């Protein structure tokens, strides 16, 4: 089949896509825990067998077995592995199975960096381009970008499609929705409108929480598509359940087929299946749509919806006024050089010394207290409890760090709602140090979200909705903070990541500590155009032992060589502390006109070491 007839066929009425590749491979006895893409090379006959099964069931559009066939996901196969060739081969296998009976869409899933990866958008784009080039070389009739959870990532992949294929191929762009909204906070209507404006021909949803998530997204998709494109839905087969040690999807083929017919009558033009669907599911859908094949595409009007969103702008990318940047930044808006002082939670049950230190730092002039969450993956008292206590007792600002290491999206949202109930008005979103760094043998890190995803969650809560789009009956008032690694080997990549955090909705930045003027000014230069308030980090290394520990063992920290040599030249602890404080003060004094705020980090448990610096800062 030729690609220029696919859109014509969609105009005539609904067509049936295929179902899950992984689910059926699992049924055939294949272990796909490490991915199914390598079967394109190691067992092409099985891949053809899956494609033929879906064709025989009635699928008119096949997807190549390339969902995770990108450079990063295929890294275990070796740096020299030919990613482009695998993608091209996968498309050819589908064409061989189709024998001219169906169209073949080259499948592209999201590239998911590991927590320690720091890719620029241009590097991610290059990986998408490499994959798309292979799909086009193999003869794809269309490109389907699927299972993306954030709009920005999908737009980047779509950009790769335009760069390689231009207008030669139709583009199908699908997000995962919950409650009518993407995890990045956009409604289905807003996301679809932006995707259509970026070149998508078909916009839709796949995966997610069963058929309900499709229903909640559908009105917005139809409203945005209207006369500008088509809508696709590829649902999971209901909700998964664990039965006898196996994950089982409970949606029957008949149930899925009845729902597919209803969607087709509403105007959906491409219907297939995602996780848990099999050839039997597709056969039932094909039979249900048999009498609906010649429904002319028409303009859809959805009651109660605003106009299709050609002019809709993401909440996260709007220029925010001070009043929209959360309670903490409002509180320090008129402070010339606000100071954040960090003091870690105790690693034991006696928290009264911590309370004494926090009060003393506020009395000495700190604008806010910062509380890390299990830094370096070490077990400490839960920081939200301490932050709530301090906020209640003093009425002063507290910044709670929150990591993606320790909670999934459900836990993060619950913790954020609890923080709001405790009147906490600032949260620093961090991915979190790997648990191995804390010496734990049986602790599993979560990392379902990255810091960018956590920023998006908070942006949604500030807008009055959770990640599923559910109304919260109120809004949080978080100033959303993010971290910046001042010692990153590639500051340009770190700055690119910072811009992604800003676009997700971040308001202010707290940097890792700096130790020399050149380093500090490079950081300020790199962050100058981000449009956020920059709190430059300073951690005085008050002993020679601490200085070498920070320099050699703590990620994100590199000390000035001259400072290390000078502190080593002193034998007395008092002299070492004086040098560290003098060095830190000289940097602060020199940079005070260039930074938006000061972020003082307590050296270990020595909070009193910050008091002289706070006293000097009060003279500004």
C-alpha positions as CSV (number, residue, x, y, z in Angstrom):
1,X,0.0,0.0,0.0
2,X,1.2,3.5,-0.7
3,X,1.6,6.1,2.0
4,X,-0.3,8.8,0.0
5,X,-3.5,6.8,0.4
6,X,-3.3,6.3,4.2
7,X,-4.7,9.7,4.9
8,X,-7.3,9.3,2.2
9,X,-8.4,6.0,3.8
10,X,-8.7,7.7,7.2
11,X,-10.9,10.3,5.6
12,X,-13.3,7.6,4.5
13,X,-13.8,6.0,7.9
14,X,-12.1,4.2,10.8
15,X,-9.3,1.7,10.2
16,X,-7.9,-0.9,12.5
17,X,-4.3,-0.9,13.8
18,X,-2.5,-3.8,15.3
19,X,-2.1,-4.8,18.9
20,X,0.8,-5.3,21.4
21,X,4.0,-6.8,20.1
22,X,5.3,-7.6,23.6
23,X,2.2,-9.2,24.9
24,X,2.0,-11.6,22.0
25,X,5.7,-12.4,22.1
26,X,5.3,-13.2,25.8
27,X,2.4,-15.5,24.9
28,X,4.7,-17.2,22.4
29,X,7.2,-17.9,25.2
30,X,9.7,-15.2,24.7
31,X,11.4,-13.5,27.6
32,X,11.1,-9.8,26.7
33,X,12.1,-8.2,30.0
34,X,15.1,-6.6,28.3
35,X,13.1,-5.6,25.3
36,X,11.8,-7.2,22.1
37,X,13.7,-5.2,19.5
38,X,16.8,-7.4,19.3
39,X,14.5,-10.2,17.9
40,X,14.5,-8.3,14.6
41,X,18.1,-9.6,14.2
42,X,18.1,-12.7,16.4
43,X,14.7,-14.2,15.5
44,X,13.1,-12.4,12.4
45,X,10.8,-15.4,11.7
46,X,9.0,-14.8,15.1
47,X,8.6,-11.1,14.4
48,X,7.1,-11.9,11.0
49,X,4.8,-14.4,12.7
50,X,3.4,-11.7,15.0
51,X,2.8,-9.3,12.2
52,X,1.0,-12.0,10.2
53,X,-1.2,-12.9,13.1
54,X,-2.4,-9.3,13.3
55,X,-2.9,-9.1,9.6
56,X,-5.0,-12.2,9.7
57,X,-7.0,-10.7,12.5
58,X,-7.9,-7.7,10.4
59,X,-5.2,-5.0,11.1
60,X,-4.8,-2.5,8.3
61,X,-1.8,-0.7,9.8
62,X,1.1,-2.6,11.3
63,X,3.8,-1.1,13.6
64,X,7.4,-2.1,13.2
65,X,9.0,-3.8,16.2
66,X,11.1,-0.7,17.0
67,X,9.5,1.0,20.0
68,X,12.8,1.2,21.9
69,X,15.1,0.8,19.0
70,X,17.1,3.9,19.8
71,X,20.8,4.4,20.5
72,X,20.4,4.6,24.3
73,X,18.1,1.6,24.7
74,X,20.2,-0.5,22.5
75,X,23.5,0.5,24.2
76,X,23.9,-3.0,25.8
77,X,24.4,-4.4,22.3
78,X,27.6,-2.3,22.0
79,X,28.6,1.1,20.7
80,X,29.3,-0.2,17.2
81,X,25.8,-1.7,16.9
82,X,24.0,-0.4,13.8
83,X,20.8,1.2,15.1
84,X,19.8,2.5,11.7
85,X,20.1,-0.9,10.1
86,X,18.0,-2.6,12.8
87,X,15.2,-0.1,12.3
88,X,15.3,-0.5,8.5
89,X,15.2,-4.3,8.9
90,X,12.3,-4.2,11.2
91,X,10.2,-2.2,8.7
92,X,11.2,-4.6,5.9
93,X,10.1,-7.6,8.1
94,X,6.6,-6.0,8.5
95,X,6.4,-5.3,4.8
96,X,7.4,-8.9,4.0
97,X,4.6,-10.2,6.3
98,X,2.1,-7.7,4.9
99,X,2.8,-8.6,1.3
100,X,1.1,-5.4,0.1
101,X,-2.0,-5.9,2.2
102,X,-1.5,-3.3,4.9
103,X,0.4,-0.1,5.6
104,X,3.5,-0.2,7.9
105,X,4.2,2.5,10.4
106,X,7.7,2.9,11.8
107,X,7.3,2.9,15.6
108,X,9.2,5.3,17.8
109,X,8.9,5.4,21.6
110,X,10.4,7.9,24.0
111,X,14.1,7.9,24.8
112,X,14.4,7.5,28.6
113,X,17.7,8.7,30.0
114,X,19.1,7.2,33.1
115,X,19.2,9.4,36.3
116,X,22.9,10.2,35.8
117,X,22.5,11.0,32.1
118,X,22.7,14.6,31.0
119,X,21.8,14.8,27.4
120,X,21.1,18.1,25.6
121,X,18.0,18.4,23.4
122,X,20.3,18.3,20.4
123,X,21.8,15.0,21.5
124,X,18.4,13.5,22.1
125,X,17.2,14.9,18.7
126,X,20.2,13.2,17.0
127,X,19.2,9.8,18.6
128,X,15.6,10.2,17.3
129,X,16.9,11.2,13.9
130,X,19.1,8.1,13.7
131,X,16.1,5.9,14.4
132,X,13.8,7.7,12.0
133,X,16.4,7.5,9.2
134,X,16.5,3.8,9.6
135,X,12.7,3.5,9.5
136,X,12.5,5.6,6.4
137,X,15.3,3.6,4.7
138,X,13.2,0.5,5.4
139,X,10.2,1.9,3.6
140,X,7.9,3.0,6.3
141,X,4.5,4.2,5.1
142,X,4.0,6.4,8.2
143,X,5.7,7.2,11.5
144,X,3.9,6.5,14.8
145,X,5.3,8.2,17.9
146,X,3.7,6.5,20.9
147,X,3.7,6.1,24.6
148,X,5.2,9.5,25.3
149,X,4.4,10.8,28.8
150,X,5.5,14.4,28.3
151,X,4.6,16.8,25.5
152,X,8.0,18.3,25.1
153,X,9.6,14.9,24.5
154,X,7.0,14.0,21.9
155,X,7.5,17.4,20.1
156,X,11.2,16.7,20.0
157,X,10.7,13.3,18.4
158,X,8.2,14.8,16.0
159,X,10.9,17.4,15.0
160,X,13.1,14.4,14.1
161,X,10.4,13.1,11.9
162,X,10.0,16.4,10.1
163,X,13.8,16.7,9.7
164,X,14.1,13.3,8.1
165,X,10.8,12.8,6.2
166,X,9.5,16.3,5.8
167,X,6.0,16.0,4.4
168,X,6.6,12.7,2.6
169,X,5.0,10.6,5.4
170,X,2.0,10.9,7.7
171,X,2.9,11.4,11.4
172,X,0.8,9.8,14.2
173,X,1.6,11.3,17.6
174,X,0.2,9.7,20.7
175,X,0.6,10.6,24.4
176,X,-0.3,8.7,27.6
177,X,-3.1,10.6,29.3
178,X,-4.7,10.3,32.7
179,X,-7.8,12.1,33.7
180,X,-7.8,14.0,30.4
181,X,-4.3,15.4,30.9
182,X,-0.7,14.4,30.1
183,X,1.8,13.9,33.0
184,X,3.4,17.1,31.8
185,X,0.2,19.0,32.8
186,X,-1.3,19.8,29.4
187,X,-4.9,18.9,28.7
188,X,-5.6,16.5,25.8
189,X,-7.0,19.4,23.8
190,X,-4.0,21.7,24.4
191,X,-1.5,18.9,23.7
192,X,-3.2,17.8,20.5
193,X,-3.4,21.3,19.2
194,X,0.3,21.8,19.7
195,X,1.1,18.5,18.0
196,X,-1.0,19.3,15.0
197,X,0.7,22.7,14.8
198,X,4.0,20.9,14.9
199,X,3.1,18.7,11.9
200,X,1.2,15.7,13.2
201,X,-1.5,14.4,10.9
202,X,-3.1,12.1,13.5
203,X,-3.2,12.8,17.3
204,X,-4.2,10.4,19.9
205,X,-3.6,8.4,23.1
206,X,-2.2,5.0,23.9
207,X,-1.4,2.9,26.9
208,X,-2.5,4.5,30.2
209,X,-5.0,3.3,32.7
210,X,-7.3,1.2,30.6
211,X,-10.2,2.4,28.5
212,X,-11.2,5.0,31.0
213,X,-8.1,7.1,30.3
214,X,-9.0,7.1,26.6
215,X,-12.6,8.3,27.3
216,X,-11.3,11.1,29.5
217,X,-9.0,12.3,26.8
218,X,-11.3,11.9,23.8
219,X,-13.4,15.0,23.8
220,X,-10.3,17.2,23.9
221,X,-8.6,15.3,21.1
222,X,-11.7,15.6,18.9
223,X,-12.0,19.3,19.7
224,X,-8.4,20.0,18.8
225,X,-8.4,17.8,15.6
226,X,-11.7,19.1,14.3
227,X,-11.0,19.7,10.6
228,X,-7.2,19.8,11.1
229,X,-6.4,16.1,11.6
230,X,-7.5,12.7,12.7
231,X,-7.7,11.0,16.1
232,X,-6.3,7.7,17.2
233,X,-6.8,5.5,20.3
234,X,-4.7,2.5,21.3
235,X,-5.9,1.5,24.8
236,X,-4.5,-1.1,27.1
237,X,-6.8,-4.1,27.7
238,X,-8.2,-2.7,30.9
239,X,-6.3,-2.6,34.2
240,X,-3.5,-5.1,34.8
241,X,-3.8,-7.6,37.7
242,X,-1.2,-9.9,39.2
243,X,-2.6,-13.5,39.0
244,X,-0.4,-16.5,39.8
245,X,2.7,-14.4,39.4
246,X,1.7,-13.1,36.0
247,X,0.5,-9.7,34.9
248,X,-3.0,-10.2,33.3
249,X,-5.1,-7.6,31.6
250,X,-8.8,-8.2,32.3
251,X,-10.4,-6.4,29.3
252,X,-12.0,-9.0,27.1
253,X,-11.9,-8.8,23.3
254,X,-15.7,-8.3,23.1
255,X,-15.6,-5.5,25.7
256,X,-12.8,-3.8,23.8
257,X,-14.6,-4.2,20.5
258,X,-17.9,-2.6,21.8
259,X,-16.0,0.4,23.1
260,X,-14.0,0.7,19.8
261,X,-17.3,0.8,17.8
262,X,-18.6,3.6,20.1
263,X,-15.3,5.6,19.5
264,X,-15.6,5.1,15.8
265,X,-19.1,6.6,15.8
266,X,-17.8,9.6,17.8
267,X,-15.2,10.3,15.1
268,X,-12.0,8.3,16.0
269,X,-10.3,7.2,12.8
270,X,-7.5,4.8,13.9
271,X,-8.1,2.2,16.6
272,X,-5.6,-0.4,17.7
273,X,-4.4,-1.9,21.0
274,X,-1.6,-1.5,23.4
275,X,-0.5,-3.6,26.5
276,X,-2.5,-6.7,27.0
277,X,-4.1,-6.8,23.5
278,X,-3.6,-9.7,21.2
279,X,-4.7,-10.8,17.7
280,X,-8.0,-11.9,19.3
281,X,-8.6,-8.3,20.5
282,X,-7.9,-6.9,17.0
283,X,-10.1,-9.5,15.4
284,X,-13.0,-8.5,17.6
285,X,-12.4,-4.8,16.9
286,X,-12.2,-5.5,13.1
287,X,-15.5,-7.2,13.2
288,X,-17.1,-4.5,15.3
289,X,-16.0,-1.8,12.8
290,X,-17.0,-3.8,9.7
291,X,-20.2,-1.9,9.3
292,X,-18.7,1.5,10.0
293,X,-16.1,1.6,7.3
294,X,-17.6,4.4,5.1
295,X,-18.2,7.2,7.6
296,X,-17.2,10.5,6.0
297,X,-14.9,12.6,8.3
298,X,-16.8,15.6,9.6
299,X,-16.2,18.5,11.9
300,X,-16.8,17.6,15.5
301,X,-18.2,20.0,18.1
302,X,-17.8,19.2,21.7
303,X,-20.2,20.9,24.0
304,X,-18.6,22.9,26.8
305,X,-15.2,23.0,25.2
306,X,-13.3,26.2,24.3
307,X,-12.3,26.7,20.7
308,X,-9.6,24.4,19.2
309,X,-6.3,25.5,20.7
310,X,-4.3,27.1,17.9
311,X,-3.5,29.9,20.3
312,X,-3.3,27.8,23.5
313,X,0.0,28.2,25.3
314,X,1.4,25.8,27.9
315,X,1.1,27.1,31.4
316,X,4.7,26.1,32.0
317,X,6.1,28.2,29.2
318,X,4.2,31.5,29.9
319,X,6.3,34.4,31.3
320,X,5.3,34.4,35.0
321,X,4.8,37.5,37.2
322,X,6.2,37.5,40.7
323,X,2.7,36.8,42.0
324,X,2.6,33.6,40.0
325,X,5.9,32.2,41.3
326,X,4.8,30.9,44.7
327,X,4.9,32.0,48.3
328,X,8.6,31.8,48.9
329,X,9.6,34.1,46.0
330,X,6.8,36.5,46.8
331,X,8.2,36.7,50.4
332,X,11.7,37.6,49.2
333,X,10.7,39.7,46.1
334,X,11.8,42.9,47.8
335,X,14.9,41.5,49.5
336,X,18.0,42.8,47.7
337,X,20.1,39.6,48.3
338,X,18.0,36.9,50.0
339,X,19.9,34.1,51.8
340,X,18.9,30.4,51.9
341,X,20.6,28.5,54.7
342,X,20.7,24.7,54.6
343,X,20.8,22.5,57.6
344,X,20.3,18.7,57.2
345,X,17.8,16.7,59.1
346,X,19.3,14.5,61.9
347,X,20.3,10.9,61.1
348,X,18.7,9.9,64.5
349,X,15.7,10.6,66.6
350,X,17.0,13.6,68.6
351,X,15.9,16.5,66.5
352,X,16.0,19.3,69.1
353,X,19.6,20.3,68.2
354,X,18.5,20.7,64.6
355,X,15.6,22.9,65.8
356,X,18.1,25.0,67.7
357,X,20.3,25.4,64.7
358,X,17.5,26.2,62.3
359,X,16.1,28.9,64.7
360,X,19.6,30.4,65.1
361,X,20.2,30.6,61.4
362,X,16.8,32.4,60.9
363,X,17.6,34.8,63.7
364,X,21.0,35.5,62.2
365,X,19.4,36.7,59.0
366,X,18.6,33.8,56.8
367,X,15.5,34.4,54.6
368,X,14.7,30.7,54.5
369,X,15.8,27.3,55.7
370,X,16.6,24.6,53.2
371,X,16.1,20.9,54.1
372,X,17.5,18.2,51.9
373,X,15.8,14.8,51.7
374,X,18.2,11.9,52.6
375,X,21.2,13.5,50.9
376,X,23.8,11.1,49.5
377,X,21.2,8.4,50.0
378,X,21.7,8.5,53.8
379,X,18.8,7.8,56.1
380,X,17.6,11.0,57.9
381,X,14.5,12.2,59.6
382,X,11.7,13.0,57.2
383,X,12.2,16.6,56.1
384,X,8.6,17.5,55.5
385,X,7.8,16.9,59.2
386,X,10.7,19.2,60.3
387,X,9.8,21.8,57.7
388,X,6.1,21.8,58.8
389,X,7.2,22.2,62.5
390,X,9.6,25.1,61.7
391,X,7.0,26.9,59.5
392,X,4.4,26.6,62.3
393,X,6.7,27.7,65.1
394,X,8.4,30.6,63.3
395,X,6.2,31.6,60.4
396,X,9.4,31.8,58.3
397,X,10.0,30.3,54.8
398,X,11.2,26.7,54.5
399,X,12.4,25.0,51.3
400,X,11.7,21.2,51.2
401,X,13.9,19.1,48.9
402,X,11.9,16.2,47.3
403,X,13.6,13.4,45.4
404,X,12.4,11.1,42.7
405,X,14.5,8.4,44.1
406,X,12.3,7.6,47.0
407,X,8.8,7.9,45.6
408,X,6.7,7.1,42.5
409,X,4.3,9.6,41.0
410,X,1.6,8.7,43.5
411,X,3.8,9.2,46.5
412,X,5.2,12.4,45.1
413,X,1.8,13.9,44.7
414,X,0.6,12.8,48.1
415,X,3.7,14.3,49.7
416,X,3.3,17.5,47.8
417,X,-0.4,17.8,48.9
418,X,0.7,17.2,52.5
419,X,3.4,19.8,52.2
420,X,0.8,22.3,51.0
421,X,-1.4,21.5,53.9
422,X,1.5,22.2,56.2
423,X,1.8,25.7,54.6
424,X,5.1,24.9,52.9
425,X,5.6,27.3,49.9
426,X,8.8,26.1,48.3
427,X,10.0,22.7,47.1
428,X,13.3,21.9,45.4
429,X,12.9,19.2,42.8
430,X,15.8,16.8,42.6
431,X,16.3,13.4,41.0
432,X,18.2,12.1,44.0
433,X,21.6,10.4,44.6
434,X,21.7,6.6,43.7
435,X,21.1,4.4,46.7
436,X,24.4,2.7,46.2
437,X,26.0,5.9,47.4
438,X,24.5,5.3,50.8
439,X,25.9,1.8,51.1
440,X,22.4,0.1,51.2
441,X,22.3,-3.5,50.1
442,X,18.6,-4.1,49.5
443,X,17.2,-0.7,48.9
444,X,15.5,-0.2,45.5
445,X,15.5,3.3,44.0
446,X,12.2,4.3,42.2
447,X,13.2,7.0,39.6
448,X,9.8,6.8,37.9
449,X,10.1,10.5,37.4
450,X,13.1,12.8,36.8
451,X,13.5,16.2,38.3
452,X,11.9,17.7,35.2
453,X,8.8,15.4,35.6
454,X,8.6,16.4,39.3
455,X,8.6,20.1,38.2
456,X,5.7,19.3,35.9
457,X,3.8,17.6,38.7
458,X,4.2,20.7,40.9
459,X,3.1,22.9,38.0
460,X,0.0,20.9,37.7
461,X,-0.8,21.1,41.4
462,X,-0.2,24.9,41.3
463,X,-2.8,24.9,38.6
464,X,-5.3,23.1,40.8
465,X,-5.1,19.6,39.2
466,X,-3.2,16.4,39.8
467,X,-1.2,14.5,37.2
468,X,-4.4,12.8,36.1
469,X,-6.2,16.1,35.6
470,X,-8.4,15.7,38.6
471,X,-9.6,18.9,40.3
472,X,-7.9,19.4,43.6
473,X,-10.5,21.8,45.0
474,X,-7.8,24.4,45.4
475,X,-4.3,25.2,44.3
476,X,-0.9,24.8,45.8
477,X,1.3,27.8,46.1
478,X,4.8,26.3,45.6
479,X,7.8,28.3,44.4
480,X,9.3,25.5,42.4
481,X,13.1,25.2,42.8
482,X,15.6,23.2,40.8
483,X,19.2,22.3,41.2
484,X,22.2,23.2,38.9
485,X,25.4,21.2,38.9
486,X,28.1,23.9,39.0
487,X,30.9,21.3,38.6
488,X,29.4,19.5,35.6
489,X,31.9,18.6,32.9
490,X,29.5,19.9,30.3
491,X,27.9,23.1,31.6
492,X,26.2,23.6,28.2
493,X,24.3,20.3,28.7
494,X,23.5,21.2,32.3
495,X,22.1,24.6,31.1
496,X,20.1,22.8,28.4
497,X,18.6,20.6,31.1
498,X,17.9,23.8,33.2
499,X,16.0,25.3,30.3
500,X,13.8,22.1,30.2
501,X,13.1,22.5,33.9
502,X,12.2,26.2,33.3
503,X,9.9,25.2,30.5
504,X,8.3,22.6,32.8
505,X,7.4,25.4,35.2
506,X,10.4,26.0,37.5
507,X,10.8,29.4,39.3
508,X,14.2,29.5,40.9
509,X,17.6,27.7,40.9
510,X,19.9,26.6,43.7
511,X,23.4,25.7,42.4
512,X,25.9,23.3,43.8
513,X,28.7,25.1,45.7
514,X,31.3,27.2,43.8
515,X,34.9,27.7,45.0
516,X,36.5,30.1,42.6
517,X,35.5,33.2,40.8
518,X,35.9,31.8,37.2
519,X,33.7,28.9,38.0
520,X,31.1,31.1,39.6
521,X,31.0,33.5,36.7
522,X,30.8,30.6,34.2
523,X,27.7,29.4,36.1
524,X,26.1,32.8,36.2
525,X,26.8,33.3,32.5
526,X,25.3,29.9,31.6
527,X,22.2,30.6,33.6
528,X,21.8,34.3,32.8
529,X,19.1,33.9,30.2
530,X,17.0,31.2,32.0
531,X,14.6,33.8,33.4
532,X,14.8,32.4,37.0
533,X,16.3,33.7,40.2
534,X,19.7,32.1,40.8
535,X,20.8,31.3,44.3
536,X,24.5,30.6,44.0
537,X,25.7,27.9,46.4
538,X,28.5,28.2,49.0
539,X,29.7,25.5,51.3
540,X,32.7,26.5,53.4
541,X,35.0,23.5,53.9
542,X,35.9,24.3,57.5
543,X,38.5,21.5,57.9
544,X,41.1,20.1,55.6
545,X,39.5,16.6,56.0
546,X,36.1,18.0,54.9
547,X,37.7,19.8,52.0
548,X,39.2,16.7,50.6
549,X,36.1,14.7,51.2
550,X,34.0,17.2,49.3
551,X,36.5,17.4,46.5
552,X,37.0,13.6,46.1
553,X,33.8,11.9,47.2
554,X,30.8,14.2,46.8
555,X,29.2,14.4,43.4
556,X,28.8,17.8,41.9
557,X,31.5,19.5,44.1
558,X,35.0,20.4,43.0
559,X,37.3,22.7,45.1
560,X,39.8,25.2,43.9
561,X,43.3,23.6,43.9
562,X,44.8,26.7,45.6
563,X,42.2,26.4,48.4
564,X,43.1,22.8,49.0
565,X,46.8,23.6,49.2
566,X,46.2,26.5,51.5
567,X,43.9,24.6,53.9
568,X,46.5,21.8,54.0
569,X,49.1,24.3,55.1
570,X,47.4,24.9,58.4
571,X,47.6,22.4,61.3
572,X,45.1,24.0,63.6
573,X,41.3,23.5,63.0
574,X,40.6,27.1,63.9
575,X,43.0,28.3,61.3
576,X,41.4,26.0,58.7
577,X,37.9,27.2,59.5
578,X,39.0,30.9,59.3
579,X,40.6,30.3,55.9
580,X,37.4,28.6,54.6
581,X,35.1,31.3,55.9
582,X,37.4,34.1,54.5
583,X,37.6,32.4,51.1
584,X,33.8,32.0,51.0
585,X,33.2,35.6,52.1
586,X,35.6,37.0,49.5
587,X,33.6,35.1,46.7
588,X,30.2,36.3,48.1
589,X,31.4,39.9,48.4
590,X,32.8,39.9,44.9
591,X,29.7,38.4,43.3
592,X,27.0,40.1,45.3
593,X,25.9,42.4,42.5
594,X,25.8,39.5,40.0
595,X,23.7,36.8,41.7
596,X,20.0,36.7,42.6
597,X,20.6,35.2,46.1
598,X,23.0,33.3,48.3
599,X,22.6,29.6,49.2
600,X,24.7,28.8,52.3
601,X,25.1,25.1,52.9
602,X,26.0,24.0,56.5
603,X,29.3,22.0,56.5
604,X,28.2,18.8,58.1
605,X,26.5,19.5,61.4
606,X,28.4,22.7,62.0
607,X,25.6,25.2,61.6
608,X,27.4,27.7,63.8
609,X,30.1,28.1,61.1
610,X,27.5,30.0,59.0
611,X,26.8,32.6,61.6
612,X,29.8,34.9,60.8
613,X,28.8,34.8,57.1
614,X,25.2,35.7,57.9
615,X,26.3,38.5,60.1
616,X,28.4,39.9,57.3
617,X,25.6,39.5,54.8
618,X,23.4,41.7,57.0
619,X,25.6,44.6,56.3
620,X,24.7,44.6,52.6
